[in-house]
Amino acid sequence: MTPSAHDQVAILAQQREELSLALRRAEQAHCLAIIDHLAAKIRARCSEAVYVAFDRSGEDRAVTVHGVLGEQPSPLGACPWLWDGTETGHPLNEIDSDITLDVEYALLPPTSPVWALVHRNTGMDGSWLLELPPVDRAARVAELIRGHHPAATAVVVDGRAGGGRVVGVIEDQADGDAPVPVARPRLSRACDDALTRLVAQVFLLPSLADRHLMPVPRGFAHPHGSSVSDQVRLMPLPPTA
């Protein structure tokens, strides 16, 4: 039977929505991949780098990079400056323009996941800090989870909640055909926020999703009463170094 004009409109509208969603996810993954590539270039020249300090101004939201900073030594300490673009002969001078262009491009879309890595630079008025992604996201997830669940071997993650959320923790493997016991996560607010950002990035990047996300255990019941879809996955945790 030939579809009616009304049916054709509905079919095409659905296809358009699916393609629009796929395009948005591809754009977000591309922005994240740019920052991953930038982080690798920066760390190859300055292994202690953690943040890029910058600001955005003008109608075109042009980025001005102020430098690269290291890890904050204590909650009250200031992040050490590792490069500010003025030191002659510093290895990061070689990629000065790359840093500016990559940060600018990755932050251009309002829905870019890179915005989740940006926060105010309290040590410099009017500027921002972009936190470079960890070299190994799965290892960082394991480190954060085991700070609250030392015996954790895997987590259950939901890609629908804020882009990615840890909704269950597996601390013991079940024997035989018994369902795997899944505990509700007991996390601090800061830890939960950090995990949400990391898990969202794993879902977005196809290479990481294929490597780290697996089907959920048999008999798993979502703790929030939600349905279990292909966006609810098991993420085994690597051994903590």
Accessible surface in RSA format (square Angstrom, percent):
REM  Atomic radii and reference values for relative SASA: ProtOr
REM  Chains: A
REM  Algorithm: Lee & Richards
REM  Probe-radius: 1.40
REM  Slices: 20
REM RES _ NUM      All-atoms   Total-Side   Main-Chain    Non-polar    All polar
REM                ABS   REL    ABS   REL    ABS   REL    ABS   REL    ABS   REL
RES MET A   1   235.46 121.9 150.79  99.8  84.67 201.6 124.82 106.1 110.64 146.6
RES THR A   2   115.08  81.9  93.74  95.0  21.35  50.9  60.32  81.0  54.77  82.8
RES PRO A   3    63.42  46.2  52.28  47.7  11.14  40.5  59.15  48.8   4.27  26.5
RES SER A   4    59.05  49.9  46.40  61.9  12.65  29.1  52.24 111.2   6.82   9.5
RES ALA A   5    78.96  72.6  67.38 104.0  11.58  26.3  70.88  99.8   8.08  21.4
RES HIS A   6   143.75  78.6 135.43  94.1   8.32  21.3 102.84 106.0  40.91  47.6
RES ASP A   7    67.62  47.4  66.49  66.2   1.14   2.7  11.00  25.9  56.63  56.5
RES GLN A   8    82.74  46.3  81.31  59.4   1.43   3.4  18.73  39.9  64.01  48.6
RES VAL A   9   101.38  66.7  98.70  89.4   2.68   6.5 100.46  87.3   0.92   2.5
RES ALA A  10    53.74  49.4  41.18  63.6  12.56  28.6  48.29  68.0   5.46  14.5
RES ILE A  11    86.24  49.1  84.23  62.7   2.01   4.9  86.15  62.0   0.09   0.2
RES LEU A  12   109.57  61.0 105.68  75.6   3.90   9.8 105.96  74.4   3.61   9.7
RES ALA A  13    57.35  52.7  45.28  69.9  12.06  27.4  51.25  72.2   6.10  16.2
RES GLN A  14   111.79  62.5 105.19  76.9   6.60  15.7  32.43  69.0  79.36  60.2
RES GLN A  15    84.92  47.5  84.18  61.5   0.74   1.8  25.64  54.6  59.28  45.0
RES ARG A  16   188.61  79.2 184.11  93.9   4.51  10.7  58.34  79.7 130.27  79.0
RES GLU A  17   109.23  62.7 107.60  81.4   1.64   3.9  47.25  91.4  61.98  50.6
RES GLU A  18    97.32  55.9  89.13  67.4   8.19  19.5  43.34  83.8  53.98  44.1
RES LEU A  19   127.57  71.0 124.03  88.7   3.54   8.9 124.56  87.5   3.02   8.1
RES SER A  20    49.91  42.2  41.63  55.6   8.28  19.1  20.81  44.3  29.10  40.8
RES LEU A  21    84.69  47.2  84.62  60.5   0.06   0.2  84.62  59.4   0.06   0.2
RES ALA A  22    57.21  52.6  47.00  72.5  10.21  23.2  52.78  74.3   4.43  11.7
RES LEU A  23   129.46  72.1 124.81  89.3   4.65  11.7 128.80  90.5   0.66   1.8
RES ARG A  24    91.25  38.3  87.86  44.8   3.39   8.1  26.90  36.8  64.35  39.0
RES ARG A  25    90.53  38.0  89.34  45.5   1.19   2.8  30.75  42.0  59.79  36.2
RES ALA A  26    59.98  55.1  46.56  71.9  13.41  30.5  54.62  76.9   5.35  14.2
RES GLU A  27    76.34  43.8  70.69  53.5   5.65  13.4  22.14  42.8  54.20  44.3
RES GLN A  28    35.07  19.6  34.91  25.5   0.16   0.4   1.63   3.5  33.44  25.4
RES ALA A  29    14.27  13.1  13.69  21.1   0.58   1.3  13.97  19.7   0.30   0.8
RES HIS A  30    92.97  50.8  87.86  61.1   5.11  13.1  57.23  59.0  35.74  41.6
RES CYS A  31     0.81   0.6   0.81   0.9   0.00   0.0   0.00   0.0   0.81   0.9
RES LEU A  32     0.00   0.0   0.00   0.0   0.00   0.0   0.00   0.0   0.00   0.0
RES ALA A  33    43.45  39.9  38.46  59.3   4.99  11.4  39.91  56.2   3.54   9.4
RES ILE A  34    29.65  16.9  25.28  18.8   4.37  10.5  29.52  21.3   0.14   0.4
RES ILE A  35     0.00   0.0   0.00   0.0   0.00   0.0   0.00   0.0   0.00   0.0
RES ASP A  36    41.88  29.3  34.13  34.0   7.75  18.3  22.54  53.1  19.34  19.3
RES HIS A  37   113.53  62.0 108.22  75.2   5.31  13.6  77.23  79.6  36.30  42.2
RES LEU A  38     0.00   0.0   0.00   0.0   0.00   0.0   0.00   0.0   0.00   0.0
RES ALA A  39     3.12   2.9   3.12   4.8   0.00   0.0   3.12   4.4   0.00   0.0
RES ALA A  40    61.83  56.8  48.46  74.8  13.37  30.4  56.65  79.8   5.17  13.7
RES LYS A  41    42.27  20.6  39.50  24.2   2.77   6.6  28.71  25.8  13.56  14.4
RES ILE A  42     0.00   0.0   0.00   0.0   0.00   0.0   0.00   0.0   0.00   0.0
RES ARG A  43    52.37  22.0  44.45  22.7   7.91  18.8  21.26  29.1  31.11  18.9
RES ALA A  44    85.39  78.5  39.70  61.3  45.69 103.9  52.22  73.5  33.17  87.9
RES ARG A  45    78.94  33.1  58.98  30.1  19.96  47.5  17.92  24.5  61.03  37.0
RES CYS A  46    18.61  14.1  11.62  13.0   6.99  16.4   7.01  17.7  11.61  12.5
RES SER A  47    96.65  81.7  70.49  94.1  26.15  60.3  42.45  90.4  54.19  75.9
RES GLU A  48   123.20  70.7 111.88  84.6  11.32  27.0  48.08  93.0  75.12  61.3
RES ALA A  49     3.25   3.0   0.00   0.0   3.25   7.4   0.00   0.0   3.25   8.6
RES VAL A  50    30.42  20.0  30.42  27.5   0.00   0.0  30.42  26.4   0.00   0.0
RES TYR A  51    29.92  14.0  29.92  17.0   0.00   0.0   0.61   0.5  29.32  36.1
RES VAL A  52     0.00   0.0   0.00   0.0   0.00   0.0   0.00   0.0   0.00   0.0
RES ALA A  53     0.00   0.0   0.00   0.0   0.00   0.0   0.00   0.0   0.00   0.0
RES PHE A  54     0.44   0.2   0.44   0.3   0.00   0.0   0.44   0.3   0.00   0.0
RES ASP A  55    34.25  24.0  34.25  34.1   0.00   0.0   6.47  15.2  27.78  27.7
RES ARG A  56    40.96  17.2  23.44  11.9  17.52  41.7   4.19   5.7  36.77  22.3
RES SER A  57    64.00  54.1  59.81  79.8   4.19   9.7  38.71  82.4  25.29  35.4
RES GLY A  58    49.54  61.1   0.00   N/A  49.54  61.1  37.85 103.9  11.68  26.2
RES GLU A  59   184.19 105.7 147.84 111.8  36.35  86.6  69.03 133.5 115.16  94.0
RES ASP A  60   106.11  74.3  84.67  84.3  21.44  50.7  49.98 117.6  56.13  56.0
RES ARG A  61   111.83  47.0 110.83  56.5   0.99   2.4  35.83  49.0  75.99  46.1
RES ALA A  62    38.41  35.3  37.12  57.3   1.29   2.9  38.22  53.8   0.19   0.5
RES VAL A  63     9.23   6.1   0.00   0.0   9.23  22.2   0.00   0.0   9.23  25.0
RES THR A  64    69.27  49.3  65.78  66.7   3.49   8.3  43.89  58.9  25.38  38.4
RES VAL A  65    26.93  17.7   1.91   1.7  25.02  60.3   1.91   1.7  25.02  67.9
RES HIS A  66    44.86  24.5  34.74  24.1  10.13  25.9  26.12  26.9  18.75  21.8
RES GLY A  67     0.40   0.5   0.00   N/A   0.40   0.5   0.28   0.8   0.12   0.3
RES VAL A  68     0.00   0.0   0.00   0.0   0.00   0.0   0.00   0.0   0.00   0.0
RES LEU A  69     5.85   3.3   5.85   4.2   0.00   0.0   5.85   4.1   0.00   0.0
RES GLY A  70     1.84   2.3   0.00   N/A   1.84   2.3   1.84   5.0   0.00   0.0
RES GLU A  71   125.15  71.9 115.64  87.5   9.52  22.7  34.83  67.4  90.32  73.7
RES GLN A  72    76.71  42.9  63.70  46.6  13.01  31.0  10.09  21.5  66.62  50.5
RES PRO A  73   102.20  74.5  59.99  54.7  42.22 153.5  70.93  58.6  31.28 194.4
RES SER A  74    51.97  43.9  44.71  59.7   7.26  16.7  39.07  83.2  12.90  18.1
RES PRO A  75   127.46  92.9 100.52  91.6  26.94  97.9 109.67  90.5  17.79 110.6
RES LEU A  76   179.14  99.8 145.76 104.3  33.38  83.9 149.71 105.1  29.44  79.2
RES GLY A  77    21.07  26.0   0.00   N/A  21.07  26.0  17.49  48.0   3.58   8.0
RES ALA A  78    85.37  78.5  62.45  96.4  22.93  52.2  70.56  99.4  14.82  39.2
RES CYS A  79    22.52  17.0  12.62  14.1   9.91  23.3   1.80   4.6  20.72  22.3
RES PRO A  80    62.20  45.3  52.40  47.8   9.80  35.6  62.20  51.4   0.00   0.0
RES TRP A  81   115.35  46.3  86.23  41.7  29.12  68.4  62.38  33.3  52.96  85.9
RES LEU A  82    40.23  22.4  23.92  17.1  16.31  41.0  29.48  20.7  10.76  28.9
RES TRP A  83     8.76   3.5   3.90   1.9   4.86  11.4   8.17   4.4   0.59   1.0
RES ASP A  84    73.22  51.3  57.21  56.9  16.01  37.9  15.41  36.3  57.81  57.7
RES GLY A  85    36.55  45.1   0.00   N/A  36.55  45.1   8.94  24.5  27.61  61.8
RES THR A  86   111.53  79.3  81.53  82.7  30.00  71.5  73.74  99.0  37.79  57.1
RES GLU A  87    98.60  56.6  90.56  68.5   8.04  19.1  39.12  75.7  59.48  48.6
RES THR A  88   135.80  96.6 108.69 110.2  27.11  64.6  81.95 110.1  53.85  81.4
RES GLY A  89    69.10  85.2   0.00   N/A  69.10  85.2  39.19 107.5  29.92  67.0
RES HIS A  90    24.23  13.2  19.34  13.4   4.90  12.5  10.44  10.8  13.79  16.1
RES PRO A  91    60.06  43.8  57.29  52.2   2.78  10.1  60.06  49.6   0.00   0.0
RES LEU A  92     0.00   0.0   0.00   0.0   0.00   0.0   0.00   0.0   0.00   0.0
RES ASN A  93    55.09  38.0  39.37  38.0  15.72  37.8  26.17  63.0  28.92  28.0
RES GLU A  94   130.57  75.0  91.10  68.9  39.47  94.0  47.08  91.1  83.49  68.2
RES ILE A  95     7.70   4.4   7.23   5.4   0.47   1.1   7.70   5.5   0.00   0.0
RES ASP A  96    63.45  44.4  62.77  62.5   0.68   1.6  14.26  33.6  49.18  49.1
RES SER A  97    73.04  61.7  65.41  87.3   7.62  17.6  44.72  95.2  28.32  39.7
RES ASP A  98    51.28  35.9  49.86  49.6   1.42   3.4   4.46  10.5  46.82  46.7
RES ILE A  99     0.00   0.0   0.00   0.0   0.00   0.0   0.00   0.0   0.00   0.0
RES THR A 100    34.15  24.3  34.15  34.6   0.00   0.0  25.14  33.8   9.01  13.6
RES LEU A 101   108.26  60.3 105.55  75.5   2.71   6.8 105.71  74.2   2.55   6.9
RES ASP A 102    27.64  19.4  27.39  27.3   0.25   0.6   0.35   0.8  27.28  27.2
RES VAL A 103     0.00   0.0   0.00   0.0   0.00   0.0   0.00   0.0   0.00   0.0
RES GLU A 104    49.17  28.2  48.66  36.8   0.51   1.2  12.11  23.4  37.05  30.3
RES TYR A 105   112.10  52.3 108.99  62.0   3.12   8.1  74.53  56.0  37.57  46.3
RES ALA A 106     0.00   0.0   0.00   0.0   0.00   0.0   0.00   0.0   0.00   0.0
RES LEU A 107     0.77   0.4   0.00   0.0   0.77   1.9   0.00   0.0   0.77   2.1
RES LEU A 108   103.97  57.9  91.64  65.6  12.33  31.0  91.64  64.4  12.33  33.2
RES PRO A 109    19.90  14.5  14.54  13.2   5.37  19.5  19.90  16.4   0.00   0.0
RES PRO A 110   124.92  91.0  98.03  89.4  26.89  97.7 104.25  86.1  20.66 128.4
RES THR A 111    69.03  49.1  54.90  55.7  14.14  33.7  59.82  80.4   9.21  13.9
RES SER A 112     4.99   4.2   0.00   0.0   4.99  11.5   0.36   0.8   4.63   6.5
RES PRO A 113    22.69  16.5  12.42  11.3  10.27  37.3  22.16  18.3   0.54   3.3
RES VAL A 114     0.00   0.0   0.00   0.0   0.00   0.0   0.00   0.0   0.00   0.0
RES TRP A 115    79.49  31.9  70.19  34.0   9.30  21.8  67.60  36.0  11.89  19.3
RES ALA A 116    54.66  50.3  29.67  45.8  24.99  56.8  41.90  59.0  12.75  33.8
RES LEU A 117    13.48   7.5   9.89   7.1   3.60   9.0  13.21   9.3   0.27   0.7
RES VAL A 118    20.54  13.5   1.69   1.5  18.84  45.4   1.74   1.5  18.80  51.0
RES HIS A 119    82.46  45.1  78.51  54.6   3.96  10.1  59.42  61.2  23.04  26.8
RES ARG A 120   135.24  56.8 127.87  65.2   7.37  17.5  56.51  77.2  78.73  47.7
RES ASN A 121    12.90   8.9   7.32   7.1   5.58  13.4   0.00   0.0  12.90  12.5
RES THR A 122   136.88  97.4 101.29 102.7  35.60  84.8  77.54 104.1  59.35  89.7
RES GLY A 123    70.93  87.5   0.00   N/A  70.93  87.5  35.52  97.5  35.41  79.3
RES MET A 124    66.38  34.4  60.61  40.1   5.77  13.7  63.69  54.1   2.69   3.6
RES ASP A 125   146.10 102.3 117.47 116.9  28.63  67.7  41.91  98.6 104.19 103.9
RES GLY A 126    52.70  65.0   0.00   N/A  52.70  65.0  31.97  87.7  20.72  46.4
RES SER A 127     1.29   1.1   0.81   1.1   0.48   1.1   0.81   1.7   0.48   0.7
RES TRP A 128    73.08  29.3  73.08  35.4   0.00   0.0  57.55  30.7  15.53  25.2
RES LEU A 129     9.90   5.5   9.90   7.1   0.00   0.0   9.90   7.0   0.00   0.0
RES LEU A 130     0.00   0.0   0.00   0.0   0.00   0.0   0.00   0.0   0.00   0.0
RES GLU A 131    62.11  35.7  62.11  47.0   0.00   0.0   4.59   8.9  57.52  47.0
RES LEU A 132     5.53   3.1   0.00   0.0   5.53  13.9   0.00   0.0   5.53  14.9
RES PRO A 133     3.04   2.2   1.42   1.3   1.62   5.9   2.39   2.0   0.65   4.0
RES PRO A 134    41.40  30.2  29.84  27.2  11.56  42.0  36.75  30.3   4.65  28.9
RES VAL A 135   133.44  87.8  97.07  87.9  36.37  87.6 103.01  89.5  30.43  82.5
RES ASP A 136    73.26  51.3  65.57  65.3   7.70  18.2  26.24  61.7  47.03  46.9
RES ARG A 137    13.96   5.9  10.70   5.5   3.26   7.8   1.38   1.9  12.58   7.6
RES ALA A 138     1.57   1.4   1.34   2.1   0.23   0.5   1.34   1.9   0.23   0.6
RES ALA A 139    42.67  39.2  36.70  56.6   5.98  13.6  37.89  53.4   4.78  12.7
RES ARG A 140    86.70  36.4  84.10  42.9   2.59   6.2  18.71  25.6  67.99  41.2
RES VAL A 141     0.00   0.0   0.00   0.0   0.00   0.0   0.00   0.0   0.00   0.0
RES ALA A 142     0.90   0.8   0.90   1.4   0.00   0.0   0.90   1.3   0.00   0.0
RES GLU A 143    94.54  54.3  87.26  66.0   7.28  17.3  26.89  52.0  67.65  55.2
RES LEU A 144    26.99  15.0  23.56  16.9   3.43   8.6  26.13  18.4   0.86   2.3
RES ILE A 145     0.00   0.0   0.00   0.0   0.00   0.0   0.00   0.0   0.00   0.0
RES ARG A 146    45.96  19.3  36.72  18.7   9.24  22.0  21.30  29.1  24.65  14.9
RES GLY A 147    62.81  77.5   0.00   N/A  62.81  77.5  31.60  86.7  31.21  69.9
RES HIS A 148    67.02  36.6  48.89  34.0  18.13  46.4  43.91  45.3  23.11  26.9
RES HIS A 149     0.00   0.0   0.00   0.0   0.00   0.0   0.00   0.0   0.00   0.0
RES PRO A 150   107.99  78.7  89.60  81.7  18.38  66.8  90.84  75.0  17.15 106.6
RES ALA A 151    61.40  56.5  46.72  72.1  14.68  33.4  57.56  81.1   3.84  10.2
RES ALA A 152     2.32   2.1   0.00   0.0   2.32   5.3   0.00   0.0   2.32   6.1
RES THR A 153    53.03  37.7  46.89  47.5   6.13  14.6  47.75  64.1   5.27   8.0
RES ALA A 154     4.22   3.9   4.22   6.5   0.00   0.0   4.22   5.9   0.00   0.0
RES VAL A 155     0.00   0.0   0.00   0.0   0.00   0.0   0.00   0.0   0.00   0.0
RES VAL A 156     0.00   0.0   0.00   0.0   0.00   0.0   0.00   0.0   0.00   0.0
RES VAL A 157     0.00   0.0   0.00   0.0   0.00   0.0   0.00   0.0   0.00   0.0
RES ASP A 158     5.31   3.7   5.31   5.3   0.00   0.0   0.00   0.0   5.31   5.3
RES GLY A 159    10.73  13.2   0.00   N/A  10.73  13.2   0.05   0.1  10.67  23.9
RES ARG A 160   101.30  42.5  67.18  34.2  34.12  81.2  57.50  78.6  43.80  26.5
RES ALA A 161    37.44  34.4  26.95  41.6  10.49  23.9  37.02  52.1   0.43   1.1
RES GLY A 162    69.22  85.4   0.00   N/A  69.22  85.4  41.53 114.0  27.69  62.0
RES GLY A 163    35.37  43.6   0.00   N/A  35.37  43.6  26.24  72.0   9.13  20.4
RES GLY A 164     0.00   0.0   0.00   N/A   0.00   0.0   0.00   0.0   0.00   0.0
RES ARG A 165    87.84  36.9  87.84  44.8   0.00   0.0   6.06   8.3  81.78  49.6
RES VAL A 166     4.98   3.3   0.04   0.0   4.94  11.9   0.04   0.0   4.94  13.4
RES VAL A 167     3.69   2.4   0.65   0.6   3.05   7.3   2.58   2.2   1.11   3.0
RES GLY A 168     0.30   0.4   0.00   N/A   0.30   0.4   0.30   0.8   0.00   0.0
RES VAL A 169     0.24   0.2   0.00   0.0   0.24   0.6   0.00   0.0   0.24   0.6
RES ILE A 170     3.15   1.8   3.15   2.3   0.00   0.0   3.15   2.3   0.00   0.0
RES GLU A 171    47.10  27.0  39.64  30.0   7.47  17.8   8.65  16.7  38.46  31.4
RES ASP A 172    93.99  65.8  89.43  89.0   4.56  10.8  24.98  58.8  69.01  68.8
RES GLN A 173   115.46  64.6  93.40  68.3  22.07  52.5  52.38 111.5  63.09  47.8
RES ALA A 174    31.48  28.9   4.85   7.5  26.63  60.6  11.75  16.5  19.73  52.3
RES ASP A 175   128.00  89.7 114.38 113.8  13.62  32.2  39.49  92.9  88.51  88.3
RES GLY A 176    79.09  97.5   0.00   N/A  79.09  97.5  42.23 115.9  36.86  82.5
RES ASP A 177   127.58  89.4 113.26 112.7  14.32  33.9  37.22  87.6  90.36  90.1
RES ALA A 178    56.11  51.6  41.16  63.5  14.95  34.0  46.87  66.0   9.24  24.5
RES PRO A 179    81.13  59.1  70.44  64.2  10.69  38.9  72.72  60.0   8.40  52.2
RES VAL A 180    38.51  25.3  28.57  25.9   9.94  24.0  28.57  24.8   9.94  27.0
RES PRO A 181    72.39  52.8  59.91  54.6  12.49  45.4  71.10  58.7   1.29   8.0
RES VAL A 182    49.56  32.6  14.11  12.8  35.46  85.4  14.97  13.0  34.59  93.8
RES ALA A 183    33.08  30.4  23.76  36.7   9.32  21.2  31.75  44.7   1.33   3.5
RES ARG A 184   149.29  62.7 141.65  72.2   7.65  18.2  62.54  85.5  86.75  52.6
RES PRO A 185    38.58  28.1  18.97  17.3  19.60  71.3  18.97  15.7  19.60 121.8
RES ARG A 186   141.70  59.5 131.08  66.8  10.63  25.3  78.91 107.8  62.80  38.1
RES LEU A 187    38.84  21.6   5.24   3.7  33.60  84.5   6.83   4.8  32.01  86.1
RES SER A 188    53.51  45.2  41.32  55.1  12.19  28.1  45.50  96.9   8.01  11.2
RES ARG A 189   188.98  79.3 176.78  90.1  12.20  29.0  70.91  96.9 118.07  71.6
RES ALA A 190    76.76  70.6  63.68  98.3  13.08  29.8  69.65  98.1   7.11  18.8
RES CYS A 191     9.18   6.9   5.18   5.8   3.99   9.4   8.13  20.6   1.04   1.1
RES ASP A 192    21.70  15.2  21.70  21.6   0.00   0.0   7.46  17.6  14.24  14.2
RES ASP A 193    56.99  39.9  54.49  54.2   2.51   5.9  15.24  35.9  41.76  41.6
RES ALA A 194    19.03  17.5  18.12  28.0   0.91   2.1  18.53  26.1   0.50   1.3
RES LEU A 195     0.36   0.2   0.36   0.3   0.00   0.0   0.36   0.3   0.00   0.0
RES THR A 196    29.22  20.8  29.17  29.6   0.05   0.1  26.06  35.0   3.16   4.8
RES ARG A 197    80.53  33.8  76.01  38.7   4.52  10.8  19.30  26.4  61.23  37.1
RES LEU A 198    13.06   7.3  13.06   9.3   0.00   0.0  13.06   9.2   0.00   0.0
RES VAL A 199     0.05   0.0   0.05   0.0   0.00   0.0   0.05   0.0   0.00   0.0
RES ALA A 200    16.44  15.1  16.09  24.8   0.35   0.8  16.09  22.7   0.35   0.9
RES GLN A 201     4.19   2.3   4.19   3.1   0.00   0.0   1.83   3.9   2.36   1.8
RES VAL A 202     0.04   0.0   0.04   0.0   0.00   0.0   0.04   0.0   0.00   0.0
RES PHE A 203    16.62   8.3   8.80   5.5   7.82  20.3   8.80   5.3   7.82  22.4
RES LEU A 204    21.06  11.7  14.53  10.4   6.53  16.4  14.53  10.2   6.53  17.6
RES LEU A 205    14.31   8.0  14.31  10.2   0.00   0.0  14.31  10.1   0.00   0.0
RES PRO A 206    89.21  65.0  84.30  76.8   4.91  17.9  89.21  73.7   0.00   0.0
RES SER A 207    70.14  59.3  56.94  76.0  13.20  30.4  45.48  96.9  24.65  34.5
RES LEU A 208    21.38  11.9  21.38  15.3   0.00   0.0  21.38  15.0   0.00   0.0
RES ALA A 209    21.39  19.7  18.61  28.7   2.77   6.3  18.86  26.6   2.52   6.7
RES ASP A 210   123.87  86.8  91.57  91.1  32.29  76.4  33.55  79.0  90.31  90.1
RES ARG A 211   160.23  67.3 127.02  64.8  33.21  79.1  58.87  80.5 101.35  61.4
RES HIS A 212    31.60  17.3  29.20  20.3   2.40   6.1  20.15  20.8  11.45  13.3
RES LEU A 213    18.04  10.0   7.26   5.2  10.78  27.1   7.26   5.1  10.78  29.0
RES MET A 214    89.95  46.6  88.95  58.9   1.00   2.4  76.18  64.8  13.77  18.2
RES PRO A 215    93.05  67.8  85.59  78.0   7.47  27.1  87.06  71.9   5.99  37.3
RES VAL A 216    32.96  21.7  18.41  16.7  14.55  35.1  18.41  16.0  14.55  39.5
RES PRO A 217    18.42  13.4   4.83   4.4  13.59  49.4  15.94  13.2   2.49  15.5
RES ARG A 218   158.87  66.7 139.38  71.0  19.50  46.4  90.12 123.2  68.75  41.7
RES GLY A 219    64.92  80.1   0.00   N/A  64.92  80.1  31.81  87.3  33.11  74.2
RES PHE A 220    28.09  14.1   4.14   2.6  23.95  62.3  10.38   6.3  17.71  50.7
RES ALA A 221    81.72  75.1  62.45  96.4  19.28  43.9  67.61  95.2  14.11  37.4
RES HIS A 222    14.58   8.0   2.12   1.5  12.46  31.9   2.12   2.2  12.46  14.5
RES PRO A 223    31.55  23.0  10.10   9.2  21.45  78.0  19.12  15.8  12.43  77.2
RES HIS A 224   117.52  64.2  83.44  58.0  34.09  87.2  55.90  57.6  61.62  71.7
RES GLY A 225    71.27  87.9   0.00   N/A  71.27  87.9  37.48 102.8  33.79  75.7
RES SER A 226    50.11  42.3  33.08  44.2  17.03  39.2  17.40  37.1  32.71  45.8
RES SER A 227    81.94  69.2  64.72  86.4  17.23  39.7  54.56 116.2  27.39  38.4
RES VAL A 228    68.24  44.9  36.58  33.1  31.66  76.3  36.58  31.8  31.66  85.9
RES SER A 229    44.26  37.4  29.79  39.8  14.47  33.3  39.72  84.6   4.54   6.4
RES ASP A 230   108.36  75.9  92.29  91.9  16.06  38.0  37.58  88.5  70.77  70.6
RES GLN A 231    56.70  31.7  56.70  41.4   0.00   0.0  21.22  45.2  35.47  26.9
RES VAL A 232     1.68   1.1   0.00   0.0   1.68   4.1   0.00   0.0   1.68   4.6
RES ARG A 233    59.18  24.8  59.18  30.2   0.00   0.0   2.93   4.0  56.25  34.1
RES LEU A 234    25.98  14.5  25.98  18.6   0.00   0.0  25.98  18.2   0.00   0.0
RES MET A 235     0.12   0.1   0.12   0.1   0.00   0.0   0.00   0.0   0.12   0.2
RES PRO A 236    53.07  38.7  48.67  44.4   4.40  16.0  48.68  40.2   4.39  27.3
RES LEU A 237    15.15   8.4   0.00   0.0  15.15  38.1   0.63   0.4  14.52  39.1
RES PRO A 238    42.40  30.9  34.82  31.7   7.57  27.5  41.70  34.4   0.69   4.3
RES PRO A 239   125.55  91.5 104.00  94.8  21.55  78.3 111.19  91.8  14.36  89.3
RES THR A 240    76.12  54.1  45.36  46.0  30.75  73.3  49.05  65.9  27.06  40.9
RES ALA A 241   144.22 132.6  71.48 110.3  72.75 165.5 110.68 155.9  33.55  88.9
END  Absolute sums over single chains surface
CHAIN  1 A    13627.1      10731.9       2895.3       7933.5       5693.6
END  Absolute sums over all chains
TOTAL         13627.1      10731.9       2895.3       7933.5       5693.6
